[in-house]
Structure formats: structure tokens, C-alpha cells
């Protein structure tokens, strides 16, 4: 396990380059969901090179069919540590013979974490090492304990979108959680989304063009979580529906899952990120624990 820290935060990352702990030293409190198979066994997986599901769990590239599981394959790979300091670290994934059987591209993905005071920056740098154009999606999936206090309920909390006032665009999904073409308007109350478990009865709430910033908190709590994600056009909010789930996932996405009824041709997917040979691009999000 890799540990990095500042005066206010201690962060742990495993060899799959996934967050395992975001510990608030000031309040002696773990912020990151610690995993429980009763609800969701993971904590903060990396989503690459696909997000969500594909129709019939497969896609085509250059006429050849490839299988692909939910959220891609990085969770089954170990990363190499390429840099580690007291307040930062970088881990690296490379393609392999096994990965090319399901994703036929040569790539390097470097996952970096840096803490300063009350802020954690999480950056992914993807590089195309091949000779063809590379297509991919990228996302984060951190879960946060919610409510912050055992005396509260999720209904005591809201998400504030500082750059939005009244209406947002919600992505619609089929019963199989595949993307539908139509979007719907999603109303805010003075820029706020009050949280209720019923929001998640059809799985994740995925919002487009939300401004790249949100604040998760309660009027009764002295601390809130500010989440910055300007590099990601979508934000997904998710928790398992049906029980008193003690966490909420806040997921920045570059791209959407596959479409309902469409066996996707990778080159034709509308919102894929593309990289030419030897090109690279970085995507970052930040978690800030703020006093009110």
C-alpha cells in the first residue's frame, strides 16, 4: 500500500492505482467508503477504456468483435510505481498481450495522486504508443461515506452546483442501463439537488454540462466535500438502491455507456476520446475537504 500525506490529509493507494483511503486528520475521520460486499465491495475503481455497459457486452473495431466487461479492465491489472514522494505518487499501466485480446491498442496510462493541505488531486494521463488512432473513455468512481455523521440521514444532505441555477440535462438509460438518445430536463432548487434514496431507484443519475464543480454537504455539518471535475463533461451520482446505503459515489466521466440495441463500432462512438500516434492527454479531478 502506498501512503501520501499533507498536514491535513492522509491518502492510501493500492497497486491497482485505486484510492483506498482519504483520511481527514483534523476530524479523525475516514472519508472514502471502505467497501462492504453487502452494498458494494469496491472503493474507487478506475474506469477505462469503457464506462458502463455495452450492448451484448461487446464492440467492433475494424470489423472484428471484442468482448468487454462493465467499466473496462483496469481493475484486473496491477500498476508499476514510477514515482513516490511524501505528498505524491504516480503509478503506470501498460498494455499487455492479454489486454490486446479485448482492446487492441498499445497505451500507457499514468495515474497520479497529490495532496496539499485539504486537497487531493487525481490525474490520469493517457498516451497512445501505437501507430493507429486510439479510442477510449475514462472515468473515476470514488465512494464517500454518507451521511458524515451516524445521527443523520441522506435526506439531510444536498449537492450544490455552483455554476448551475435551475435546470440541468439528465442522461436517460434503458432498463439494461444502456444509453438512450433522448435526454430529459432535471430541475434544481436554487442550484441544489436534495438527496433522497428514491433518486437511485433506476441506478445512477448522470448529468451533462454541470459546470465541472459540485459541493456535497449538509446544513448541519461543519465540513463539506468540494469536487472539481472540469476535464469531465459528465458527472454520475450513484448508490445501490433499496437499503440504507451508507455511501454515495461521485463519478466523473468523459463518455457514456453503449447505446441500447446498438452493437457499437468503436470508431463511430460519438463521445470517445481520440489520440493519434504518440499523442497524450491528461484528465484531472480534485477532492477538497472544506470548513464552512
N, C-alpha and C positions, 0 to 999 in steps of 0.2 A: 504494500500500500504506500502511495506517495502522499506526503503531507506538506502543505504550504501554509503560511500564516502571516497575518499582519497583527497589529496591536489589538484589533477588534474581531478578527475572523480567523478560524482555523478550518481548512478545507482538506478533504481527503479524496483521492482519485485512485481507481484501481487500474490494473494492467489492460483492461479493455477501454481505457481512456474515459471512463464514466465517473461522474461525480458520485461519491459515496457519503459525504458528509459536508454540511455547511453549518459550522457551529458558531453561534453568537456568544463570544466571550463575555461581553458586557452583561448579558442577561442569563448566562449559563444555560443556554437553550439550543437544542438541535433544531434547525430549520428545515432540513431536507428529509423528506419521507424516507424511512429506513427499510421499507419493504416488508410485506407480510402476504403470504400466499392466500390468505383469506380474502384479501382485497386485490392486491397487485404486488407481485414479488419483486419487481424491479424498482429502481430509484431514479435513474436519469439516463436512459439509453440514448445512443446516437443513432439518428435515422439517416441512412444512406445505403444505396443510391436511389431508393424509392421511399415514399412516405405513404403509410396506409396500405390499402389492398389494391390488387389488380384483378380485373375480371378473369375468372378461371385460374387465378394465381400464376399467370404467365404473361409474357410480352414477346413481340417480334422485333428483331433487329436484322436488317439486310436479308429478310426472308427466312431467317432461322428463329425457331421458337426457344425461349429460355424460361425456366421456372423462376419464380421469385416469391419469397415469403413476405409476411407483413413487416413493413418498415425496413426492408433490406436485410443485410447480412453482417454488419459490423459487430453486432452483439456476439457473434460466434468467433471473432478474431481477437488475437492479442496484439497489442501495440508495442513498439520499441520506444524506450525512453531516450530522447535525443538531447534533452536539456533539463536541468533541475537546479533551482536556486531556492533560497529561503522563502521567497514570496511568489515563485512562478515555476511552471514546468511545461514541457512540450513533449507529447508522445506522437508517434508516427505509425500509420498504417501504409502498407504497400500491397498492391495486387499480388495474387499468387496463382498457381496452376488451378487450385480449387475455386478461387473467386472468379476466374475467367470462364469457368464452365457455366456460370449463371449470369455473369456480367463481363462481356468480352472487351474490357478496356484496361489499359495499363495506367495506373494512377498512383499518386502519393497524397495522403490526407494527413495533415498535421493538426493535432488538437492541442490547443494551448490554454492554460489557466493562469491568471494573475490576480493577486489580491493586493489592495491598497486601502488601508483604513477599513471602512464599512462596505467596500465594493469588491465584487468578484467579476472579472471579465472573462468570458468564454469565447474563444475564437477558433474557427475551423478554416484551414487553408487547403484548398483542393487544387491539385496540379495534374494536368494531362501529360503523361510520359509517353504516350503513343504517337502514331503518325496519322490518326484519323480524328475527326471531331468527336468529342466526348459529351455525353448527355447524362444529366443526373439531377436528383433532388436531394435536399439536405435539411435536416431539422434537429431540434433539441426536444427533450421530453422530461424536464425536471419536475419532480413532485414536491410539494411543500405541505408540511403539517398544517391542517386547518380543521377546526379553529386553532388559534395560537394558544388559547387557554382552555382547560377542561371545563371551565364554568360557562363556556359559550357554545353556540351552535353555528352552523354555516350561515344561517339566516341573519346572524349579527354582522355579516361581512358583505362588502361590495367591492367591485372593481371599478376604479375611476380611470377613464381615458382622457387625459388632459387636453389632447388635441382634437377631441370629438365632443359634440354637444348633444345632439338629439337622435340622429339616425345613423346606423351602420349597415353594412352589407353582409348578410349571413349566407354561407355556402350550404346548399342542400345536398342530402345524401339519400340513397336508396336504403331499403331495409337490410341490404347486404353491405352497407357502408361504402358504397361506390358513389362517385361524384355525379350529380345531376346538372344539366345545363342551366336550369333556372336558378336564380338567386332570390332571396327574399329580404325585405327591409327588417331591420332589427332595432327596436326602439330603446334608447337610453333615457334615464331620468336625470336631467342636469349633468349629462356626461358620465353617469354612473350606471353600472349593471348590478342590481341587487342579486345576491347569490341565493339560490334555492336548489335543493336536490332535484326537483322536478325539471330543472333546466337540462339535465343529463339523461332523461328517460330514453332519448333516441341516440345516445352516445355523445360524442364531442360536439361542442359549439365551436364552429370555425368561422372566424370573422376576417373579412378582407379590408385592406386600406384603413386600418385602425389607428394610424398615426405613429406607430413604432414605439409607443410608450404606454404603460399602464401602472396603476398603483393598487395593490391588494391590501386591504386593511379593514378595521372596524372602528367606529366612533369611540368604542370603549377600550381600545388598546392603545398603549403609548408608542407602539412601533408599527411600521408598515413595510411592505416589500415593494420597492420600485423596480420595474422590469423594463429594460430598454432593448429594442429589437429592430432598429431602423433598417437593417440589411435583409429583413424577412418580411415579405408582403402579407403573410397570413399569420394569425395567432389562433391557436386551438386551446380551448379550456376543457378539461376532462376529469371526471372521476367515475368509478363504477356506480351504476345506478341500482337502488333497491335496498341499500343498507346505510347505516350511519357511517359513511366512509370518512376517515379522519385525515384526508389529504385532498389537495387539488393540484392537478398538473397544468402548467402553463407552458405551451409548446410553440416555439417559433418555427414556422415552415416556409421554405422557399416555394413550394409547389404542392399540388393537390394529389390525392389518390387517383387511381384509374377511374374511367367512366363506366357507368352502368351499361352493360350489354355490348361493350366495345373491347375487342382484343387489341390492345394498344400496339401500334408500331412506334418504337421509341423515338425515332427521328421526327415523328409527326405530333408528339405530345406537346400541347401548346405552351405550357409553363415550365418546361425543363430548362435548367441552366446548361449552357453550352460553353465548351472550352476547345479552342483549336490546339494543335500540337504545341507543346512547351508552354502553353498559357496556364495561368493560375489565378485564382480568385479567393478572397477571404470573406467570411461571414462571421459577425460577432454579435453577441448579446451580453447584457450585464445585469447582475442581481445586486441591488443596493438595499441594505437594511437601514431604514431611516427612523429617527426620532421625530415625533410630531411637534 
